[in-house]
Amino acid sequence: MLQHMLYLKIQLSRILSLNTFLQHFQPCDQGIINSFKVQYRKLYLHNRFKAFDNFNEHGTELGEIDIKKCIKYIARVWDNVTNDTIKNCWLKTGIILEYGEPSDNESVNREVYENNADI
């Protein structure tokens, strides 16, 4: 079972690892993937502990997690990544601004318009 868990951990790391070249500007690297990974691990460990408890109590097989179950876990976990997490990660990159906060271009455009309104 330990080998199986290590194998799955390695595979999950390969799937979810990203190139860190532009990490500062990638919102996924700013917390979305971290939130996803934490929730996936929590769901995975819950399943494994439940299977282990059933094995100890009833002698049932631990059972392996197949691709279909992994995909169901991924869908469930993605649904649990909140909109606030995604929004905050995008805000942290500085690519987008908080709603209502004018960008530099908007400020310049407004100033140009006001200065040329008399013309």
Phi, psi and omega in degrees: 000321180296318178297319180297317180294319178295320178299314180296322179296317179295316180296317179297320178297320178295318182294317188266356181284141180237157172293131185265015182303312181247039186304324182299328184259000183260110182297332178298322179283347184273001176149340182296312180292323178299314178300317179299312182298316181299314181291324178295313179300319180299313180295317180298311181295323176301315179297315182293320178295320178296317178296320179294319177298317177297323178296315180292322184279318188242354180075015180285154179297149178294324181074146180261158176267117181269178183299320181300316180293321177300317180296320176296319177298315181300316179297316180295317181294317180299322177297335181273349174286118189282157175299324179297321178299314180296313180300312182297324179293320177294320178296321182297329180290336183083001179289320177243159182252161175299143181304130178095347179271117184290143176280170178299320180296319179296320179296316179295315180299318179296317180295316178298316180298314181294321180289332182259006182294332182280344185288000000 
